[in-house]
């Protein structure tokens, strides 16, 4: 009987840890990491400096804000709905020695306050970008926005775009 109880307790603990590894609800987009050379080009396009606060909405493994901190001295915040990605991002920040400059938040991007952003990075589907557009366009004038692969549709044409090894990136400035 004691053995059975121990097995059941172990099973319950395992189930609890598995459920904590899953997002609170379905993801709006699948996780597909941006290649590092594209990340670098996005940060250059946005002209990131040490004075910036870079938000990556749907941050995945944290590579954009980590590179912004490492290479440009910026501060950064990554937001993702998937606890596995947030765990990866935190581990990657430790390995990169930038934990004092970046943080990662397990949160829905639609519920996130990113009003202190000076740069916003996205790799989301156009439908998600379009839903975020009113919130992004309400940011302070001069905030730079850079996306990998997708735009905000016809409602907000990009100011510039660039191809990086067959991948397209786009740039906007909040007016």
TIVO-2410 file (N, C-alpha, C; in nm, 3 decimals):
# residues 175
REC num residu      c1      c2      c3 atome chaine
REC   1      X   0.083  -0.119   0.000     N      A
REC   1      X   0.000   0.000   0.000    CA      A
REC   1      X   0.088   0.126   0.000     C      A
REC   2      X   0.192   0.130   0.081     N      A
REC   2      X   0.281   0.245   0.087    CA      A
REC   2      X   0.347   0.268  -0.049     C      A
REC   3      X   0.386   0.157  -0.114     N      A
REC   3      X   0.447   0.167  -0.246    CA      A
REC   3      X   0.351   0.228  -0.347     C      A
REC   4      X   0.223   0.185  -0.342     N      A
REC   4      X   0.121   0.238  -0.433    CA      A
REC   4      X   0.101   0.386  -0.411     C      A
REC   5      X   0.094   0.430  -0.288     N      A
REC   5      X   0.079   0.572  -0.257    CA      A
REC   5      X   0.199   0.650  -0.309     C      A
REC   6      X   0.318   0.599  -0.291     N      A
REC   6      X   0.439   0.666  -0.340    CA      A
REC   6      X   0.437   0.678  -0.491     C      A
REC   7      X   0.394   0.573  -0.559     N      A
REC   7      X   0.385   0.576  -0.705    CA      A
REC   7      X   0.281   0.678  -0.750     C      A
REC   8      X   0.165   0.679  -0.683     N      A
REC   8      X   0.060   0.776  -0.717    CA      A
REC   8      X   0.108   0.920  -0.694     C      A
REC   9      X   0.175   0.945  -0.584     N      A
REC   9      X   0.227   1.079  -0.556    CA      A
REC   9      X   0.330   1.120  -0.660     C      A
REC  10      X   0.415   1.028  -0.699     N      A
REC  10      X   0.514   1.058  -0.802    CA      A
REC  10      X   0.445   1.090  -0.935     C      A
REC  11      X   0.339   1.013  -0.967     N      A
REC  11      X   0.264   1.037  -1.091    CA      A
REC  11      X   0.197   1.174  -1.089     C      A
REC  12      X   0.134   1.210  -0.976     N      A
REC  12      X   0.069   1.340  -0.963    CA      A
REC  12      X   0.172   1.452  -0.978     C      A
REC  13      X   0.287   1.435  -0.916     N      A
REC  13      X   0.393   1.535  -0.930    CA      A
REC  13      X   0.440   1.549  -1.073     C      A
REC  14      X   0.454   1.436  -1.142     N      A
REC  14      X   0.495   1.438  -1.282    CA      A
REC  14      X   0.391   1.509  -1.366     C      A
REC  15      X   0.263   1.481  -1.344     N      A
REC  15      X   0.156   1.546  -1.420    CA      A
REC  15      X   0.156   1.696  -1.394     C      A
REC  16      X   0.179   1.737  -1.271     N      A
REC  16      X   0.181   1.880  -1.239    CA      A
REC  16      X   0.297   1.948  -1.310     C      A
REC  17      X   0.414   1.884  -1.313     N      A
REC  17      X   0.528   1.948  -1.379    CA      A
REC  17      X   0.508   1.954  -1.530     C      A
REC  18      X   0.444   1.852  -1.588     N      A
REC  18      X   0.416   1.854  -1.732    CA      A
REC  18      X   0.319   1.965  -1.764     C      A
REC  19      X   0.214   1.983  -1.684     N      A
REC  19      X   0.116   2.087  -1.714    CA      A
REC  19      X   0.178   2.226  -1.700     C      A
REC  20      X   0.279   2.243  -1.615     N      A
REC  20      X   0.345   2.372  -1.602    CA      A
REC  20      X   0.432   2.403  -1.723     C      A
REC  21      X   0.467   2.302  -1.798     N      A
REC  21      X   0.549   2.322  -1.917    CA      A
REC  21      X   0.467   2.363  -2.038     C      A
REC  22      X   0.337   2.363  -2.026     N      A
REC  22      X   0.251   2.396  -2.140    CA      A
REC  22      X   0.198   2.538  -2.124     C      A
REC  23      X   0.177   2.607  -2.237     N      A
REC  23      X   0.120   2.742  -2.232    CA      A
REC  23      X  -0.020   2.740  -2.170     C      A
REC  24      X  -0.059   2.853  -2.114     N      A
REC  24      X  -0.190   2.865  -2.051    CA      A
REC  24      X  -0.302   2.845  -2.154     C      A
REC  25      X  -0.279   2.885  -2.278     N      A
REC  25      X  -0.374   2.859  -2.386    CA      A
REC  25      X  -0.296   2.844  -2.516     C      A
REC  26      X  -0.366   2.809  -2.621     N      A
REC  26      X  -0.300   2.782  -2.748    CA      A
REC  26      X  -0.217   2.901  -2.793     C      A
REC  27      X  -0.103   2.870  -2.854     N      A
REC  27      X  -0.015   2.975  -2.906    CA      A
REC  27      X  -0.075   3.033  -3.033     C      A
REC  28      X  -0.055   3.165  -3.053     N      A
REC  28      X  -0.104   3.232  -3.174    CA      A
REC  28      X  -0.018   3.197  -3.294     C      A
REC  29      X   0.108   3.167  -3.270     N      A
REC  29      X   0.202   3.132  -3.377    CA      A
REC  29      X   0.292   3.018  -3.329     C      A
REC  30      X   0.340   2.937  -3.421     N      A
REC  30      X   0.433   2.832  -3.381    CA      A
REC  30      X   0.570   2.892  -3.350     C      A
REC  31      X   0.649   2.823  -3.271     N      A
REC  31      X   0.784   2.870  -3.242    CA      A
REC  31      X   0.876   2.832  -3.357     C      A
REC  32      X   0.928   2.935  -3.422     N      A
REC  32      X   1.027   2.918  -3.528    CA      A
REC  32      X   1.135   3.023  -3.500     C      A
REC  33      X   1.254   2.982  -3.459     N      A
REC  33      X   1.357   3.081  -3.424    CA      A
REC  33      X   1.407   3.159  -3.545     C      A
REC  34      X   1.430   3.287  -3.524     N      A
REC  34      X   1.489   3.373  -3.627    CA      A
REC  34      X   1.638   3.342  -3.636     C      A
REC  35      X   1.690   3.320  -3.756     N      A
REC  35      X   1.835   3.296  -3.769    CA      A
REC  35      X   1.916   3.413  -3.711     C      A
REC  36      X   2.029   3.381  -3.651     N      A
REC  36      X   2.110   3.483  -3.582    CA      A
REC  36      X   2.153   3.597  -3.675     C      A
REC  37      X   2.184   3.568  -3.801     N      A
REC  37      X   2.223   3.676  -3.892    CA      A
REC  37      X   2.104   3.769  -3.920     C      A
REC  38      X   1.983   3.717  -3.916     N      A
REC  38      X   1.863   3.799  -3.933    CA      A
REC  38      X   1.838   3.882  -3.807     C      A
REC  39      X   1.859   3.822  -3.691     N      A
REC  39      X   1.848   3.896  -3.564    CA      A
REC  39      X   1.943   4.016  -3.568     C      A
REC  40      X   2.067   3.992  -3.606     N      A
REC  40      X   2.166   4.099  -3.613    CA      A
REC  40      X   2.122   4.209  -3.709     C      A
REC  41      X   2.071   4.170  -3.825     N      A
REC  41      X   2.024   4.268  -3.923    CA      A
REC  41      X   1.904   4.347  -3.872     C      A
REC  42      X   1.815   4.281  -3.799     N      A
REC  42      X   1.699   4.351  -3.741    CA      A
REC  42      X   1.744   4.457  -3.641     C      A
REC  43      X   1.839   4.422  -3.556     N      A
REC  43      X   1.888   4.517  -3.456    CA      A
REC  43      X   1.962   4.633  -3.521     C      A
REC  44      X   2.039   4.604  -3.626     N      A
REC  44      X   2.106   4.712  -3.701    CA      A
REC  44      X   2.004   4.802  -3.770     C      A
REC  45      X   1.903   4.741  -3.832     N      A
REC  45      X   1.800   4.819  -3.900    CA      A
REC  45      X   1.729   4.912  -3.802     C      A
REC  46      X   1.706   4.865  -3.681     N      A
REC  46      X   1.639   4.946  -3.579    CA      A
REC  46      X   1.735   5.043  -3.512     C      A
REC  47      X   1.862   5.038  -3.548     N      A
REC  47      X   1.967   5.125  -3.492    CA      A
REC  47      X   1.966   5.123  -3.340     C      A
REC  48      X   1.969   5.001  -3.285     N      A
REC  48      X   1.968   4.982  -3.141    CA      A
REC  48      X   2.096   5.037  -3.080     C      A
REC  49      X   2.081   5.105  -2.966     N      A
REC  49      X   2.194   5.159  -2.890    CA      A
REC  49      X   2.179   5.120  -2.743     C      A
REC  50      X   2.276   5.160  -2.664     N      A
REC  50      X   2.271   5.131  -2.520    CA      A
REC  50      X   2.161   5.209  -2.448     C      A
REC  51      X   2.104   5.309  -2.514     N      A
REC  51      X   1.995   5.386  -2.454    CA      A
REC  51      X   1.858   5.321  -2.475     C      A
REC  52      X   1.853   5.212  -2.551     N      A
REC  52      X   1.725   5.152  -2.588    CA      A
REC  52      X   1.674   5.049  -2.489     C      A
REC  53      X   1.541   5.035  -2.493     N      A
REC  53      X   1.471   4.927  -2.425    CA      A
REC  53      X   1.401   4.848  -2.537     C      A
REC  54      X   1.452   4.730  -2.563     N      A
REC  54      X   1.405   4.646  -2.673    CA      A
REC  54      X   1.306   4.543  -2.619     C      A
REC  55      X   1.186   4.542  -2.674     N      A
REC  55      X   1.087   4.441  -2.640    CA      A
REC  55      X   1.076   4.345  -2.758     C      A
REC  56      X   1.081   4.217  -2.730     N      A
REC  56      X   1.058   4.114  -2.830    CA      A
REC  56      X   0.929   4.043  -2.791     C      A
REC  57      X   0.824   4.068  -2.869     N      A
REC  57      X   0.693   4.009  -2.842    CA      A
REC  57      X   0.686   3.873  -2.910     C      A
REC  58      X   0.675   3.769  -2.830     N      A
REC  58      X   0.687   3.633  -2.881    CA      A
REC  58      X   0.833   3.597  -2.891     C      A
REC  59      X   0.905   3.613  -2.779     N      A
REC  59      X   1.051   3.611  -2.776    CA      A
REC  59      X   1.116   3.475  -2.798     C      A
REC  60      X   1.040   3.368  -2.787     N      A
REC  60      X   1.102   3.237  -2.805    CA      A
REC  60      X   1.216   3.217  -2.708     C      A
REC  61      X   1.334   3.183  -2.761     N      A
REC  61      X   1.450   3.154  -2.675    CA      A
REC  61      X   1.527   3.278  -2.631     C      A
REC  62      X   1.476   3.396  -2.662     N      A
REC  62      X   1.534   3.520  -2.612    CA      A
REC  62      X   1.644   3.580  -2.695     C      A
REC  63      X   1.671   3.524  -2.810     N      A
REC  63      X   1.790   3.563  -2.887    CA      A
REC  63      X   1.794   3.711  -2.927     C      A
REC  64      X   1.678   3.773  -2.952     N      A
REC  64      X   1.680   3.913  -2.996    CA      A
REC  64      X   1.722   4.005  -2.882     C      A
REC  65      X   1.657   3.995  -2.766     N      A
REC  65      X   1.694   4.084  -2.656    CA      A
REC  65      X   1.832   4.050  -2.600     C      A
REC  66      X   1.870   3.924  -2.605     N      A
REC  66      X   2.004   3.885  -2.559    CA      A
REC  66      X   2.110   3.949  -2.649     C      A
REC  67      X   2.094   3.942  -2.780     N      A
REC  67      X   2.191   4.004  -2.869    CA      A
REC  67      X   2.189   4.157  -2.854     C      A
REC  68      X   2.071   4.214  -2.833     N      A
REC  68      X   2.063   4.360  -2.813    CA      A
REC  68      X   2.143   4.401  -2.690     C      A
REC  69      X   2.138   4.321  -2.585     N      A
REC  69      X   2.213   4.350  -2.463    CA      A
REC  69      X   2.362   4.325  -2.482     C      A
REC  70      X   2.395   4.212  -2.542     N      A
REC  70      X   2.537   4.174  -2.561    CA      A
REC  70      X   2.610   4.269  -2.655     C      A
REC  71      X   2.552   4.293  -2.770     N      A
REC  71      X   2.621   4.365  -2.876    CA      A
REC  71      X   2.607   4.516  -2.866     C      A
REC  72      X   2.491   4.563  -2.816     N      A
REC  72      X   2.464   4.707  -2.817    CA      A
REC  72      X   2.449   4.766  -2.678     C      A
REC  73      X   2.449   4.683  -2.575     N      A
REC  73      X   2.435   4.733  -2.439    CA      A
REC  73      X   2.295   4.777  -2.403     C      A
REC  74      X   2.196   4.742  -2.485     N      A
REC  74      X   2.057   4.778  -2.461    CA      A
REC  74      X   2.000   4.696  -2.346     C      A
REC  75      X   1.891   4.744  -2.291     N      A
REC  75      X   1.812   4.664  -2.198    CA      A
REC  75      X   1.703   4.598  -2.281     C      A
REC  76      X   1.653   4.484  -2.236     N      A
REC  76      X   1.552   4.415  -2.314    CA      A
REC  76      X   1.455   4.336  -2.231     C      A
REC  77      X   1.336   4.320  -2.288     N      A
REC  77      X   1.230   4.242  -2.227    CA      A
REC  77      X   1.175   4.149  -2.334     C      A
REC  78      X   1.174   4.022  -2.305     N      A
REC  78      X   1.113   3.924  -2.394    CA      A
REC  78      X   0.983   3.876  -2.333     C      A
REC  79      X   0.881   3.864  -2.416     N      A
REC  79      X   0.750   3.820  -2.370    CA      A
REC  79      X   0.709   3.698  -2.451     C      A
REC  80      X   0.667   3.593  -2.382     N      A
REC  80      X   0.622   3.473  -2.451    CA      A
REC  80      X   0.518   3.404  -2.366     C      A
REC  81      X   0.431   3.331  -2.433     N      A
REC  81      X   0.322   3.260  -2.368    CA      A
REC  81      X   0.362   3.117  -2.330     C      A
REC  82      X   0.473   3.072  -2.381     N      A
REC  82      X   0.516   2.933  -2.362    CA      A
REC  82      X   0.622   2.925  -2.252     C      A
REC  83      X   0.590   2.860  -2.140     N      A
REC  83      X   0.687   2.852  -2.030    CA      A
REC  83      X   0.819   2.783  -2.069     C      A
REC  84      X   0.814   2.693  -2.166     N      A
REC  84      X   0.938   2.627  -2.212    CA      A
REC  84      X   1.030   2.729  -2.278     C      A
REC  85      X   0.974   2.820  -2.355     N      A
REC  85      X   1.055   2.922  -2.421    CA      A
REC  85      X   1.112   3.020  -2.319     C      A
REC  86      X   1.034   3.057  -2.220     N      A
REC  86      X   1.083   3.148  -2.115    CA      A
REC  86      X   1.197   3.082  -2.039     C      A
REC  87      X   1.184   2.954  -2.008     N      A
REC  87      X   1.293   2.881  -1.940    CA      A
REC  87      X   1.418   2.880  -2.027     C      A
REC  88      X   1.401   2.853  -2.157     N      A
REC  88      X   1.515   2.856  -2.249    CA      A
REC  88      X   1.578   2.995  -2.253     C      A
REC  89      X   1.495   3.098  -2.262     N      A
REC  89      X   1.545   3.235  -2.270    CA      A
REC  89      X   1.624   3.272  -2.144     C      A
REC  90      X   1.573   3.236  -2.028     N      A
REC  90      X   1.645   3.266  -1.903    CA      A
REC  90      X   1.778   3.193  -1.897     C      A
REC  91      X   1.781   3.068  -1.941     N      A
REC  91      X   1.905   2.992  -1.944    CA      A
REC  91      X   2.004   3.055  -2.043     C      A
REC  92      X   1.954   3.095  -2.159     N      A
REC  92      X   2.040   3.158  -2.260    CA      A
REC  92      X   2.095   3.292  -2.212     C      A
REC  93      X   2.016   3.367  -2.137     N      A
REC  93      X   2.063   3.495  -2.081    CA      A
REC  93      X   2.175   3.471  -1.980     C      A
REC  94      X   2.161   3.366  -1.899     N      A
REC  94      X   2.268   3.331  -1.803    CA      A
REC  94      X   2.396   3.296  -1.878     C      A
REC  95      X   2.383   3.211  -1.979     N      A
REC  95      X   2.501   3.171  -2.056    CA      A
REC  95      X   2.569   3.289  -2.125     C      A
REC  96      X   2.488   3.389  -2.163     N      A
REC  96      X   2.540   3.508  -2.231    CA      A
REC  96      X   2.585   3.617  -2.133     C      A
REC  97      X   2.564   3.595  -2.004     N      A
REC  97      X   2.603   3.690  -1.899    CA      A
REC  97      X   2.533   3.826  -1.915     C      A
REC  98      X   2.402   3.823  -1.946     N      A
REC  98      X   2.327   3.948  -1.962    CA      A
REC  98      X   2.203   3.954  -1.873     C      A
REC  99      X   2.198   3.871  -1.769     N      A
REC  99      X   2.079   3.867  -1.685    CA      A
REC  99      X   2.049   4.001  -1.618     C      A
REC 100      X   2.148   4.085  -1.601     N      A
REC 100      X   2.126   4.217  -1.543    CA      A
REC 100      X   2.067   4.317  -1.641     C      A
REC 101      X   2.063   4.282  -1.770     N      A
REC 101      X   2.014   4.375  -1.872    CA      A
REC 101      X   1.885   4.328  -1.939     C      A
REC 102      X   1.850   4.202  -1.918     N      A
REC 102      X   1.730   4.148  -1.984    CA      A
REC 102      X   1.642   4.076  -1.883     C      A
REC 103      X   1.515   4.069  -1.917     N      A
REC 103      X   1.423   3.986  -1.839    CA      A
REC 103      X   1.323   3.925  -1.935     C      A
REC 104      X   1.266   3.814  -1.893     N      A
REC 104      X   1.170   3.742  -1.974    CA      A
REC 104      X   1.043   3.722  -1.894     C      A
REC 105      X   0.931   3.750  -1.958     N      A
REC 105      X   0.802   3.750  -1.892    CA      A
REC 105      X   0.710   3.648  -1.957     C      A
REC 106      X   0.654   3.561  -1.875     N      A
REC 106      X   0.556   3.463  -1.920    CA      A
REC 106      X   0.421   3.533  -1.922     C      A
REC 107      X   0.380   3.577  -2.040     N      A
REC 107      X   0.259   3.659  -2.048    CA      A
REC 107      X   0.208   3.662  -2.192     C      A
REC 108      X   0.081   3.689  -2.205     N      A
REC 108      X   0.018   3.708  -2.335    CA      A
REC 108      X   0.057   3.847  -2.386     C      A
REC 109      X   0.109   3.856  -2.508     N      A
REC 109      X   0.155   3.985  -2.560    CA      A
REC 109      X   0.041   4.086  -2.568     C      A
REC 110      X  -0.082   4.041  -2.581     N      A
REC 110      X  -0.196   4.132  -2.589    CA      A
REC 110      X  -0.229   4.194  -2.454     C      A
REC 111      X  -0.177   4.134  -2.346     N      A
REC 111      X  -0.200   4.185  -2.211    CA      A
REC 111      X  -0.076   4.250  -2.152     C      A
REC 112      X   0.030   4.261  -2.230     N      A
REC 112      X   0.157   4.312  -2.181    CA      A
REC 112      X   0.165   4.463  -2.198     C      A
REC 113      X   0.215   4.530  -2.095     N      A
REC 113      X   0.244   4.674  -2.105    CA      A
REC 113      X   0.386   4.688  -2.156     C      A
REC 114      X   0.400   4.734  -2.279     N      A
REC 114      X   0.534   4.758  -2.333    CA      A
REC 114      X   0.549   4.905  -2.372     C      A
REC 115      X   0.483   4.991  -2.295     N      A
REC 115      X   0.483   5.135  -2.325    CA      A
REC 115      X   0.619   5.200  -2.306     C      A
REC 116      X   0.712   5.136  -2.234     N      A
REC 116      X   0.846   5.193  -2.218    CA      A
REC 116      X   0.942   5.148  -2.328     C      A
REC 117      X   0.893   5.074  -2.426     N      A
REC 117      X   0.978   5.028  -2.536    CA      A
REC 117      X   1.025   5.144  -2.622     C      A
REC 118      X   1.149   5.137  -2.665     N      A
REC 118      X   1.199   5.228  -2.768    CA      A
REC 118      X   1.218   5.152  -2.899     C      A
REC 119      X   1.224   5.018  -2.888     N      A
REC 119      X   1.230   4.929  -3.004    CA      A
REC 119      X   1.140   4.809  -2.975     C      A
REC 120      X   1.058   4.773  -3.074     N      A
REC 120      X   0.974   4.654  -3.064    CA      A
REC 120      X   1.011   4.561  -3.178     C      A
REC 121      X   1.038   4.435  -3.145     N      A
REC 121      X   1.071   4.334  -3.244    CA      A
REC 121      X   0.962   4.227  -3.245     C      A
REC 122      X   0.929   4.180  -3.365     N      A
REC 122      X   0.824   4.080  -3.382    CA      A
REC 122      X   0.861   3.979  -3.489     C      A
REC 123      X   0.821   3.856  -3.466     N      A
REC 123      X   0.820   3.754  -3.571    CA      A
REC 123      X   0.689   3.680  -3.550     C      A
REC 124      X   0.583   3.747  -3.589     N      A
REC 124      X   0.447   3.695  -3.572    CA      A
REC 124      X   0.378   3.693  -3.708     C      A
REC 125      X   0.271   3.618  -3.715     N      A
REC 125      X   0.191   3.615  -3.837    CA      A
REC 125      X   0.124   3.751  -3.859     C      A
REC 126      X   0.092   3.785  -3.984     N      A
REC 126      X   0.028   3.914  -4.011    CA      A
REC 126      X  -0.099   3.937  -3.930     C      A
REC 127      X  -0.178   3.834  -3.909     N      A
REC 127      X  -0.302   3.851  -3.832    CA      A
REC 127      X  -0.273   3.895  -3.688     C      A
REC 128      X  -0.166   3.843  -3.629     N      A
REC 128      X  -0.128   3.882  -3.493    CA      A
REC 128      X  -0.071   4.023  -3.494     C      A
REC 129      X   0.015   4.053  -3.592     N      A
REC 129      X   0.070   4.189  -3.605    CA      A
REC 129      X  -0.043   4.291  -3.615     C      A
REC 130      X  -0.142   4.260  -3.697     N      A
REC 130      X  -0.253   4.354  -3.718    CA      A
REC 130      X  -0.332   4.375  -3.589     C      A
REC 131      X  -0.349   4.269  -3.508     N      A
REC 131      X  -0.417   4.285  -3.380    CA      A
REC 131      X  -0.334   4.368  -3.282     C      A
REC 132      X  -0.203   4.359  -3.292     N      A
REC 132      X  -0.114   4.436  -3.204    CA      A
REC 132      X  -0.094   4.580  -3.253     C      A
REC 133      X  -0.123   4.604  -3.380     N      A
REC 133      X  -0.091   4.734  -3.440    CA      A
REC 133      X  -0.145   4.855  -3.363     C      A
REC 134      X  -0.270   4.858  -3.319     N      A
REC 134      X  -0.317   4.978  -3.245    CA      A
REC 134      X  -0.233   5.006  -3.120     C      A
REC 135      X  -0.196   4.901  -3.049     N      A
REC 135      X  -0.116   4.918  -2.928    CA      A
REC 135      X   0.025   4.966  -2.963     C      A
REC 136      X   0.081   4.914  -3.070     N      A
REC 136      X   0.215   4.955  -3.112    CA      A
REC 136      X   0.215   5.098  -3.165     C      A
REC 137      X   0.116   5.133  -3.244     N      A
REC 137      X   0.110   5.268  -3.300    CA      A
REC 137      X   0.081   5.374  -3.194     C      A
REC 138      X   0.034   5.331  -3.078     N      A
REC 138      X   0.007   5.423  -2.967    CA      A
REC 138      X   0.133   5.449  -2.882     C      A
REC 139      X   0.242   5.380  -2.913     N      A
REC 139      X   0.367   5.402  -2.839    CA      A
REC 139      X   0.420   5.542  -2.867     C      A
REC 140      X   0.515   5.584  -2.786     N      A
REC 140      X   0.567   5.721  -2.801    CA      A
REC 140      X   0.632   5.738  -2.939     C      A
REC 141      X   0.613   5.857  -2.997     N      A
REC 141      X   0.673   5.886  -3.127    CA      A
REC 141      X   0.824   5.861  -3.124     C      A
REC 142      X   0.873   5.802  -3.232     N      A
REC 142      X   1.014   5.770  -3.242    CA      A
REC 142      X   1.046   5.626  -3.210     C      A
REC 143      X   0.950   5.555  -3.148     N      A
REC 143      X   0.971   5.413  -3.121    CA      A
REC 143      X   0.988   5.340  -3.254     C      A
REC 144      X   1.091   5.256  -3.260     N      A
REC 144      X   1.117   5.181  -3.383    CA      A
REC 144      X   1.059   5.041  -3.371     C      A
REC 145      X   1.009   4.993  -3.485     N      A
REC 145      X   0.948   4.861  -3.491    CA      A
REC 145      X   1.015   4.785  -3.605     C      A
REC 146      X   1.054   4.662  -3.575     N      A
REC 146      X   1.119   4.579  -3.676    CA      A
REC 146      X   1.058   4.439  -3.670     C      A
REC 147      X   1.029   4.385  -3.789     N      A
REC 147      X   0.970   4.252  -3.794    CA      A
REC 147      X   1.048   4.162  -3.887     C      A
REC 148      X   1.039   4.035  -3.861     N      A
REC 148      X   1.096   3.932  -3.948    CA      A
REC 148      X   0.979   3.871  -4.025     C      A
REC 149      X   0.986   3.878  -4.156     N      A
REC 149      X   0.898   3.807  -4.250    CA      A
REC 149      X   0.760   3.869  -4.273     C      A
REC 150      X   0.699   3.929  -4.172     N      A
REC 150      X   0.560   3.971  -4.188    CA      A
REC 150      X   0.541   4.118  -4.154     C      A
REC 151      X   0.442   4.179  -4.220     N      A
REC 151      X   0.411   4.321  -4.199    CA      A
REC 151      X   0.284   4.336  -4.117     C      A
REC 152      X   0.232   4.458  -4.115     N      A
REC 152      X   0.106   4.489  -4.048    CA      A
REC 152      X  -0.007   4.502  -4.149     C      A
REC 153      X   0.014   4.453  -4.270     N      A
REC 153      X  -0.089   4.463  -4.374    CA      A
REC 153      X  -0.087   4.600  -4.439     C      A
REC 154      X  -0.187   4.626  -4.518     N      A
REC 154      X  -0.194   4.752  -4.593    CA      A
REC 154      X  -0.217   4.873  -4.505     C      A
REC 155      X  -0.266   4.853  -4.384     N      A
REC 155      X  -0.299   4.965  -4.296    CA      A
REC 155      X  -0.176   5.042  -4.249     C      A
REC 156      X  -0.059   4.979  -4.250     N      A
REC 156      X   0.063   5.046  -4.205    CA      A
REC 156      X   0.180   4.995  -4.287     C      A
REC 157      X   0.203   5.056  -4.403     N      A
REC 157      X   0.313   5.010  -4.489    CA      A
REC 157      X   0.449   5.035  -4.423     C      A
REC 158      X   0.545   4.945  -4.443     N      A
REC 158      X   0.678   4.964  -4.384    CA      A
REC 158      X   0.752   5.080  -4.451     C      A
REC 159      X   0.839   5.143  -4.373     N      A
REC 159      X   0.924   5.250  -4.426    CA      A
REC 159      X   1.038   5.190  -4.509     C      A
REC 160      X   1.088   5.076  -4.462     N      A
REC 160      X   1.200   5.009  -4.531    CA      A
REC 160      X   1.184   4.859  -4.518     C      A
REC 161      X   1.251   4.790  -4.606     N      A
REC 161      X   1.265   4.645  -4.592    CA      A
REC 161      X   1.402   4.606  -4.647     C      A
REC 162      X   1.444   4.488  -4.607     N      A
REC 162      X   1.576   4.439  -4.647    CA      A
REC 162      X   1.569   4.287  -4.654     C      A
REC 163      X   1.641   4.230  -4.748     N      A
REC 163      X   1.651   4.085  -4.757    CA      A
REC 163      X   1.785   4.042  -4.698     C      A
REC 164      X   1.779   3.940  -4.612     N      A
REC 164      X   1.898   3.886  -4.546    CA      A
REC 164      X   1.899   3.735  -4.572     C      A
REC 165      X   1.985   3.692  -4.661     N      A
REC 165      X   1.996   3.550  -4.693    CA      A
REC 165      X   1.859   3.487  -4.722     C      A
REC 166      X   1.779   3.556  -4.802     N      A
REC 166      X   1.649   3.504  -4.841    CA      A
REC 166      X   1.537   3.529  -4.741     C      A
REC 167      X   1.567   3.594  -4.629     N      A
REC 167      X   1.466   3.629  -4.529    CA      A
REC 167      X   1.442   3.780  -4.536     C      A
REC 168      X   1.318   3.822  -4.526     N      A
REC 168      X   1.287   3.965  -4.535    CA      A
REC 168      X   1.259   4.021  -4.396     C      A
REC 169      X   1.314   4.140  -4.373     N      A
REC 169      X   1.285   4.214  -4.249    CA      A
REC 169      X   1.227   4.350  -4.287     C      A
REC 170      X   1.146   4.406  -4.197     N      A
REC 170      X   1.074   4.531  -4.223    CA      A
REC 170      X   1.095   4.627  -4.106     C      A
REC 171      X   1.082   4.757  -4.138     N      A
REC 171      X   1.106   4.862  -4.038    CA      A
REC 171      X   0.999   4.970  -4.045     C      A
REC 172      X   0.956   5.018  -3.928     N      A
REC 172      X   0.862   5.130  -3.913    CA      A
REC 172      X   0.911   5.220  -3.800     C      A
REC 173      X   0.865   5.343  -3.801     N      A
REC 173      X   0.884   5.435  -3.689    CA      A
REC 173      X   0.747   5.484  -3.646     C      A
REC 174      X   0.719   5.480  -3.516     N      A
REC 174      X   0.593   5.532  -3.465    CA      A
REC 174      X   0.597   5.684  -3.478     C      A
REC 175      X   0.496   5.740  -3.537     N      A
REC 175      X   0.486   5.886  -3.559    CA      A
REC 175      X   0.402   5.951  -3.454     C      A
***
